[in-house]
């Protein structure tokens, strides 16, 4: 008999509110139409935003598909010098947030950067195409997001087996033509799922497009909130972004459903294609070029910049930045733990539905969650004014200026990141172990403290690491909802980049990259098993 009865299920309902409420708020914001504002937006803002977003989506889709699928085919099917090393090294760009790579690229390739300055000194008045452009933004997104497609496409090529490709070759198709007619269509559910994840990351990004001065939905929401001080309009813009994200989530679920029926049996693996002559060195050069542009050069440049400023820039503030991220991540992991524990104790259909709603936040942009949570909390703050007056207290905002909004937004955004490792670790605790604990007279809180917490230590550490890295990298939520004095490393990068102080932005950027490498290295180690 379950001693917790229905109580944990209701706690899951409460935990789902930080995710569900923002969606309802931004979608319901159209009940407050503002035609005069929208006439201005329709004429001067939305055309450029829609055009930029569509062009960027097309450009990023092409780049991440070509890089991800092409590199996955080379490392999974072909044999060339360095293949085994490139197979895992090409995952490393996942450690770099887009805004970090953007700051490096602008600092290097801008008109006043060292590269163009050296060219002018050597060749006279010459200049490269401007890096702060749509093309520059697409290049950065492609370099940091292609691993989403690469990982899934490579897994597809490794598990397709030899039967289908050998059948194509017996029909007279050369290996390169079999790739386009057989391997690529069969792997489509995998790399389409990776592509939708990449596009969702692109739509949610704020720091990268802000550095490149490209107006998208996230920059429009930011300006509507902090420049126009018009929260209803910011919510309506966020609702358009939400519809785009929900559409991409639908495409992702379709791709996952198709993947379940595509070549899921383990066949003998295809014998690798031995590249010879120029082709083997061309494959090696392609992998090297991508890795240099996406990871090696940016990290080296960040290291050089950091070395030049570490003497006078590193101080106690950085420990405060890291401490803030650690505290916020700990609270988010605690929410993820309780979510997994409640589902374990009350595994009903209603609980599963609420858990699914709670973990939806990882797919939602931080801008949407920030706006959608700020509005109801600001309304609640305003309703408390008469109460303060009745008590003779000077009315002042007690909720808007605290950590509450940022905590709720981060918990909603990364609840799934903390929930998944906890749920996996909780599977190791059998129902008989819990029943034995109850038979010894232990209450539910004693069982939680003496049985679950000790056995979930590894899952807690894994979830804490993942959430800590995500919180450290998160920019939109912390930038828009942080109270005074609660800066993070990502906010520091944004502030220094906005001033064009790329060397001062390098030290916090390097800290973020170093933290981001930890889960990437764990992923590489797990994939090699």
Secondary structure, DSSP 8 states (H G I E B T S, - for coil): --TTTTHHHHHHHHHHHHHHHHHHHHHHGGGS--HHHHHHIIIIIHHHHHHHHHHHHHHHHHHHHHHHHHHHHHHHHEE-TTHHHHHHHTTGGGGS-HHHHHHHHHHHHSTTSHHHHHHHHHHSS-----SSSHHHHHHHHHHHHHHHHHHHHHHHHHHS-SHHHHHHHHTT--HHHHIIIIIHHHTHHHHHHHHHHHHHHHHH--HHHHHTT---HHHHHHHHHHTS--HHHHHHHHHHHHHHHHHHHHHHHHHHHHHTTSS-S-------EE--THHHHHHHHHHHHHHIIIIIHHHHHHHHHHHHHHHHH-SHHHHHHHHHHHHHHHHHHHHHHHHHHHHHH---HHHHHHHHHHGGGGGS-HHHHHHHHHHHHHHHHHHTHHHHHHTT-----SSTTSSHHHHHHHHHHHHHHHHHHHHHHHTTS-HHHHHHHHHTT--HHHHIIIIIHHHTHHHHHHHHHHHHHHHHH--HHHHHH--TT---HHHHHHHHHHTT-HHHHHHHHHHHHHHHHHHHHHHHHHHT-
